[in-house]
């Protein structure tokens, strides 16, 4: 499940082409720095995820089987090596929590906001009600990670802009040196 920061596709594509053309190791350094700088933000968000399963049906011996056994996921940070556009916007960096049980419970009820009006299956309704009863109600686009990620967006955006500007300057300097 990703949370992402985006930029116009053509701008990022141009930047990636130039930085790779100038110095491939510089691009790798750019990606490492992004991961390093965003790791504290990702860990802060991950701290909101419960260590134990919020519902008993996602624990061993209670009916759950792999991969639907609950375990607290660790964040992984992915920095795009090329633009993969969606609606004219390319993702630069994504923070992902790869764990199926977590993804199900983080997003349960998001697609069916009118679940109390019959827009959801009975098992889905039971899942959402169980989470609410346990104190894990649906918030803005999710439960534990997504709302907190968007709350950190100004700080993450500042980090991203700083890193992009830093590496754009490095590319400019290297291009001037080649002349």
C-alpha positions in Angstrom: 0.0 0.0 0.0 1.7 3.2 -1.1 1.6 6.7 0.0 3.2 9.0 -2.6 4.6 12.4 -3.4 4.1 13.5 -7.0 5.5 15.9 -9.6 4.7 16.6 -13.3 5.8 13.7 -15.4 7.8 15.7 -18.0 9.8 17.5 -15.3 10.8 14.3 -13.5 11.6 12.5 -16.7 13.9 15.3 -17.9 15.6 15.3 -14.5 16.1 11.5 -14.4 17.5 11.5 -18.0 19.9 14.3 -17.3 21.2 13.0 -14.0 21.7 9.5 -15.5 23.4 10.9 -18.6 25.7 13.1 -16.4 26.6 10.5 -13.8 24.8 7.2 -13.0 26.4 7.1 -9.5 24.9 10.5 -8.8 21.5 9.1 -9.5 22.1 6.2 -7.1 23.3 8.7 -4.5 20.0 10.7 -5.1 17.9 7.6 -4.5 19.9 6.7 -1.3 19.5 10.2 0.1 15.8 10.2 -0.5 15.4 6.9 1.3 17.6 8.1 4.2 15.8 11.4 4.6 12.3 9.9 4.4 13.0 6.9 6.7 12.2 8.9 9.9 8.9 10.0 8.4 8.0 6.5 7.4 9.0 5.1 10.8 6.9 7.7 12.5 3.8 6.7 10.5 4.5 3.0 11.1 4.5 3.7 14.8 0.7 4.2 14.6 0.2 0.6 13.4 -0.9 -1.8 16.2 1.6 -4.5 17.1 -1.1 -7.1 17.7 -3.9 -7.8 15.3 -6.9 -5.4 15.9 -9.2 -8.3 15.0 -8.9 -11.9 16.3 -9.7 -13.4 12.8 -6.3 -12.3 11.6 -4.3 -14.3 14.2 -2.9 -17.8 14.1 -5.2 -20.4 15.4 -8.3 -18.2 14.8 -8.8 -19.0 11.1 -6.2 -16.8 9.5 -3.6 -18.4 7.2 -0.6 -16.9 5.4 -0.5 -14.3 4.0 -3.4 -13.0 6.0 -1.8 -13.4 9.4 -1.3 -10.1 11.1 2.2 -8.8 11.6 3.2 -5.2 11.9 4.7 -4.2 8.5 7.9 -2.3 8.1 7.9 0.6 5.7 9.9 0.4 2.5 10.8 3.5 0.5 10.9 3.2 -3.3 12.4 6.0 -5.4 11.3 6.0 -9.0 14.0 5.2 -11.6 11.7 6.4 -14.4 8.4 8.2 -14.6 5.4 5.9 -14.7 2.7 8.4 -15.4 -0.8 8.3 -14.1 -3.0 11.2 -15.2 0.1 13.3 -16.2 1.8 12.9 -12.8 4.8 10.7 -12.0 5.5 9.3 -8.6 8.9 10.3 -7.3 8.9 8.4 -4.1 6.5 5.9 -2.5 6.4 4.6 1.1 5.0 1.1 1.1 3.8 -1.3 3.7 3.7 -4.7 2.1 1.5 -7.0 4.3 -1.9 -8.2 3.1 -3.6 -8.3 6.4 -2.5 -4.7 7.2 -3.7 -3.5 3.8 -7.1 -5.1 4.2 -7.6 -3.6 7.7 -6.1 -0.2 6.8 -8.6 0.3 4.0 -11.7 -1.6 5.2 -14.7 0.5 4.4 -13.0 3.1 2.3 -14.7 2.2 -0.9 -18.1 1.8 0.7 -18.6 4.8 2.9 -22.3 4.2 2.9 -21.8 0.7 4.4 -24.6 1.2 6.8 -27.0 1.7 3.9 -26.4 -1.8 2.4 -23.5 -1.0 0.1 -21.2 -3.7 1.5 -21.3 -7.5 2.0 -22.1 -8.8 5.4 -18.6 -10.0 6.0 -17.2 -6.6 5.0 -19.7 -4.9 7.3 -18.7 -7.2 10.2 -15.1 -6.3 9.5 -15.7 -2.6 9.6 -17.9 -2.8 12.7 -15.3 -5.0 14.5 -12.6 -2.4 13.8 -14.9 0.5 15.0 -15.7 -1.5 18.1 -12.0 -2.0 18.8 -11.4 1.7 18.5 -10.0 1.6 15.0 -12.6 3.7 13.1 -12.0 4.9 9.6 -10.5 8.3 9.2 -9.4 10.3 6.2 -8.6 7.6 3.5 -7.5 5.0 6.0 -6.9 4.1 9.7 -3.2 4.0 10.9 -0.9 5.1 8.0 -2.7 7.1 5.3 -4.2 9.9 7.4 -0.9 10.4 9.3 1.1 10.4 6.1 -1.0 13.2 4.7 -0.6 15.1 7.9 3.2 15.0 7.4 2.9 16.0 3.7 4.3 19.6 4.2 7.4 18.2 5.9 7.8 15.5 3.3 7.3 17.9 0.5 10.0 20.2 1.9 12.4 17.3 2.1 11.6 16.3 -1.5 12.1 19.8 -2.8 15.3 20.2 -1.0 16.7 17.0 -2.3 15.6 17.6 -5.9 17.1 21.1 -5.8 20.3 19.8 -4.4 20.7 17.2 -7.2 19.6 19.6 -9.9 22.4 21.9 -8.9 24.9 19.0 -8.9 23.8 18.1 -12.4 24.1 21.8 -13.5 27.6 22.0 -12.1 28.7 18.7 -13.8 27.3 19.9 -17.1 29.2 23.2 -16.8 32.4 21.2 -16.0 32.0 19.2 -19.2 32.0 22.3 -21.4 
